[in-house]
Amino acid sequence: MTSAFIVARRPADVAREVERQRKSGCTRFVLRPFDDGAMLDQERLGAARYAAGLQAEVELEGHSSPAAKSVEGSGVGATHVAAVR
């Protein structure tokens, strides 16, 4: 699995970076948190998920979610990890 570390701050920039990395073959994207998992980071995660597609894994560095475990085992084929507050 090829991973990309995303440090863009604005959601639109996150989406562009994820799309660029996806075209290079990345299937896992880790976003550096800027807002300790709060609103800005959630918006960035949404942009990354949309750009990455269903088969990619997207997570916020240092944060995990109980919901992510249920998605993993659901057979959906994609894992999205996000901070939940």
N, C-alpha and C positions, 0 to 999 in steps of 0.2 A: 504494500500500500504506500503510495507516494503522498507525502504530507506537505502542506504549505502553511507558513506562519504569516498571518495577515495582521498588519499594523496600521492600516488606513483608519482614519477616525470617522470620516463622514460615510454614511450608509451607501451613497452612490459610488464613492471611491472603493469601498469594500466590495461592492458588486463587480466593479470593473476589474479589480485585482483577482477576485475569485474566478471570473470568467477567463481571464488571461492564464491563470495557473491551471484551470481545468482543461483548457486547450493544450497545455503542455503535458497533460496526463495525470495531474494530481486528483486524488479521490478523497483526501482528508484535509480539512481546513481548520486551523486553530487560530482563533482571534484573541489578540491581546486585549484585556479589559481596560477601559478608560473610565468607566462609571461604576465600578464595583458591582457589575451585574445589573444595574438599574436601567432606566429607560433608554439611554443612548446605546448601551450594550445590547439591549433587546432589539432595538431597531437595526443595529449592525448585524446581529445574528439573523434576523429576518431577511435582510438584503443578501447575506451570504448564502442562506438556505435556498432562496429563490434562484440565485445565480448558479449555485452548485448543482442543483437538480436532485432528484429523488435517490439516486444511487450513491451519493456522497455523504460523508460524515462531517458534520460541522459542530464545533464546540468552542466554548469560551474558556480560555486558559485558566486553570485553577478553580473552576466551578463545575459542579455536576448537578444533576437533577434526578430525583427518584423516577420521574416520568421517562427518562431516557432508558432505564432498564426495561420498562414495559414495552417501549418501542423496539428495543433490540430483540426481544423475544417474540415479537408479534409476527415475524415473518414478512414484514413490510419491505425489507431489503435496504433500509436506510436507517442510520442512527443520527439523531440530532440531540446534542446535549446542550442545555441552556440553564442558566442560573434561574432559580425560582425563589422569590422572596415573599 
